[in-house]
Amino acid sequence: MRMHPIAVKPLKNYLLHITFSNGETRRFDVKPYLTIPFFAPLKDEAAFRQVFVNGITVEWKNGRDIAPHELYDNSLPVTPL
C-alpha cells in the first residue's frame, strides 16, 4: 500500500513537515508549485498555513491538494537530532 500523510505542519519558507503512514517524517517543498496557477493562491502565507490532512492527502482550506505519492516521492527524510 502507498504511503499517505497522517499529520502535517506548515513551516517557514513554504515547507511542509509531514508524517506518513509508515512512520516516516519528511519535508516537502511547496515553492516549485507556486508558479503553477492552480497553486498560486498558496503564495499568501495565511492561506498556506491552512493546510490539513483530509484522510488521504494534504489539502488547503481553499481546496488545493497534492497527491500523496507526489508528497512522498518528492520529499526528503527528516533526520532525527
C-alpha positions as CSV (number, residue, x, y, z in Angstrom):
1,M,0.0,0.0,0.0
2,R,1.2,3.5,-0.8
3,M,2.2,5.9,2.0
4,H,-0.2,8.6,2.8
5,P,0.1,11.6,5.2
6,I,-1.3,11.2,8.7
7,A,-0.1,14.6,10.1
8,V,1.1,17.8,8.5
9,K,2.6,21.0,9.9
10,P,3.4,24.1,7.8
11,L,6.8,25.6,8.2
12,K,8.6,28.7,7.1
13,N,9.6,29.2,3.5
14,Y,6.7,27.1,2.1
15,L,7.9,23.8,3.6
16,L,5.6,21.1,5.0
17,H,6.6,18.8,7.8
18,I,4.7,15.6,7.0
19,T,4.4,12.3,9.0
20,F,3.4,9.4,6.7
21,S,1.5,6.2,7.4
22,N,4.8,4.2,7.6
23,G,6.0,6.4,10.5
24,E,8.5,8.4,8.4
25,T,8.7,12.1,8.9
26,R,9.6,14.1,5.7
27,R,9.9,17.7,4.4
28,F,8.1,18.7,1.3
29,D,8.9,22.0,-0.5
30,V,5.8,23.6,-2.0
31,K,7.8,26.6,-3.5
32,P,8.1,25.0,-7.0
33,Y,4.3,24.6,-7.2
34,L,3.6,28.2,-6.5
35,T,4.4,29.1,-10.1
36,I,1.5,26.9,-11.3
37,P,-1.7,29.0,-11.5
38,F,-3.7,26.3,-9.5
39,F,-1.4,26.7,-6.5
40,A,-0.7,30.4,-6.8
41,P,-3.2,31.3,-4.1
42,L,-0.9,29.5,-1.6
43,K,1.7,32.3,-2.0
44,D,-0.5,34.0,0.6
45,E,1.2,32.8,3.8
46,A,-2.1,32.8,5.7
47,A,-3.6,30.5,3.0
48,F,-0.5,28.3,3.0
49,R,-0.7,27.8,6.8
50,Q,-4.3,26.5,6.5
51,V,-3.1,23.0,5.5
52,F,-4.6,19.9,7.0
53,V,-4.8,16.1,6.4
54,N,-8.1,15.1,4.8
55,G,-7.7,11.4,5.4
56,I,-6.0,10.7,2.0
57,T,-3.6,13.6,1.4
58,V,-2.8,17.1,2.5
59,E,-5.3,19.8,1.5
60,W,-5.7,23.5,2.0
61,K,-8.8,25.3,3.0
62,N,-9.1,26.8,-0.5
63,G,-9.4,23.3,-2.0
64,R,-5.8,22.9,-3.3
65,D,-4.2,19.5,-2.7
66,I,-1.2,17.4,-3.8
67,A,-1.3,13.7,-4.4
68,P,0.0,11.5,-1.6
69,H,2.5,9.7,-3.8
70,E,3.9,13.1,-5.0
71,L,4.3,14.3,-1.4
72,Y,6.2,11.1,-0.5
73,D,8.3,10.7,-3.7
74,N,9.3,14.4,-3.8
75,S,10.1,14.9,-0.1
76,L,13.2,14.5,1.9
77,P,13.5,12.5,5.1
78,V,13.9,14.5,8.3
79,T,17.0,13.4,10.2
80,P,16.4,12.9,13.9
81,L,18.6,15.1,16.1
